[in-house]
């Protein structure tokens, strides 16, 4: 992808999500990051992997896992550039039996399908399978969509989660943590 196209995507609504992801990873130095959904260009994955690589250069080793059933060629190329720290799990995120991480994730990014059932199931499966560390954070993208907001509300009620919605203008993100 050329720089002009990257710049245009960063300036869109995806920009805040990608910069937030980068900043969270750089700041918290996670050992395990899980993302559900790569997107066509894997721009978010590229920002996350860049942050993990920079952390690694400073001595904080982290690993990135992504669940994606149909990765594009462009997305595969992004992951290949970071193959020593990334693992692509070819699976449908809705089929909780088809994927399992070796350990729980410190940060989970949810940006898969955006219908109510899929969004809810992605979050539910992560929480029920203990795929997120109890001190971890779940970042949900596209909260301006009513289907995503409904799924978040339902999962927060069921699991008694803390919720911070950054839903003004281009922010469009929700942060979820487990109440202690």
N, C-alpha and C positions, 0 to 999 in steps of 0.2 A: 504494500500500500504506500502510495507516495505521501510526502510530508503535508501537502495541501489537503489531502483527504483526511489524514489524521487530525490536522488542526481543525477542520470543519467539524469532525465528530466530537472533539474535545470541547468545542464551543457550544455544542448542542446540549440537550438535557443529559446525555450520557457523560458529559464532562465532569459534573460534580460527583457522580457515582464513582467514576474512575479515579479522580483525585482523592476522594474519601478513602477508597480502597487502598490506594498507594500509601496515604498518610497513616491509616490504621496499622498497616503492616510494618511500615518503617518505625512507628512509635512503639507498638506493642511487642515487636520481635517474636511473632508466633512460631511455634515449631511445626504446626500443621494448619494449612488453609484448605478449605473445601469450597468449591464453587459448583453450583448447579446451573448448567446452561452456559455455553460458550459464546453464542451469538455468531453472526456471519464472519466478522473480522477478528474476533477474539481480542478486541481492544482492551477490555477490562482485564482479561487474563494477562495480556502483555504488561499492563501497569502493575498488576499484582506480582508477576514473576520478576519484573525489574526491581521492585521493592525487596522481594526475597533475596535476589542476587546481591543487592547492595547490603542487606543485612548480613549475608553470608561473608561478604568481603570484610565485614567488621567482626566476624567471629560468631555470629548468631545464625546457626544453621536452621533453615526451615524447608518444608516440603509442601508442594502444591498438588492437590488432587482436584480433578474436575469430572463431573458426571455429565456425559453428553452422548446421546444415541447416534446422532448424525452430524459429526463435525465436518465443517467445510474444509476444503484444501487449504485455504488461507489460515484457518484456525489451527490445522495440523502443523503448518509451517511455523506459526508462532510457538507452539509447544515444542517443536523440534529444536528451536534455538535455545531452549531452556531444558533440554531433555534430562539433564542430571538432577534437576529439582522438581520436575513435573511428571505427573502420572495421569494419563487419560483413561478413564473408566468408561468403556463403551457399554452404556446401559441406559434404559429408560428410568429416569429418576422416580417414576411412579411405582416401579416394581422394586419394593424394598428388599426383596430376596436376591436381586441381581447385583448388589454392590455392598461392600463392607470395607471400611477403612481399617488400617492396622491399629489405629489409635484414634481417640476423639480429637476433633478439630478445635483450635483456639478461636478461629474466625470462620464463619460459614456465610457465604454469599449466595443468596437466592435470586436467580434471574432466569428461571426456566419458563415454562408455559404460564400464561397469565389468567387462565380461567380460574374460577373459585376453587374447584375441586383439585386441580393440579397444584396450584399455589399452596393450598392448605396441606395437601398430602406431602409435598416437598418438606415443609416445615415439620409436620407431624412425624414423618419417617425419621428425620434427623433427631428429633427430641426423644422419640420412643426407643430408637436404637442406640441412644447415648452416643451419637456421632458428634455432639458438641460438648466440649468441656463445661463443667458446671460454672466455671468462671469465664466462659467464652461469650462471644457476641455473635448474633445473627444479624446480617445486613440484608434487607429486602429491598429490591429495586422496583420502580414503577408503581409507587404507592398512590399516584394520582388516579390510577385505574380503580374504579369502584370494586371490581372483582378482587383485586389484590387487597384493598383495604378491608373488605369483608372477611377474607381469609385470615388476615392478621388479627382482626378483632376476635374472631372465633378461636384462634390458637392461643391468644393471650388469655382469654377467659378460661380455656380448658387447662392450660399449664401454669397459670398465675405468673405471667412474664411481665417484666418492666418493658415499657414501650416508649420510644422517642421518635416521633414522626417529624421529618424535615421535608415538608410537602409544599413549600412555597417556591414559586417560579421554577428554576431548574434543579432544585435540590432533590425532590422526588424519591426520598429514601426513608426507610424506617429501621431503627436499631432496636433489637430485642435482646434482653438478657434474662437469665433465670433469677428470680428473687431468692435472696438468701434468708 
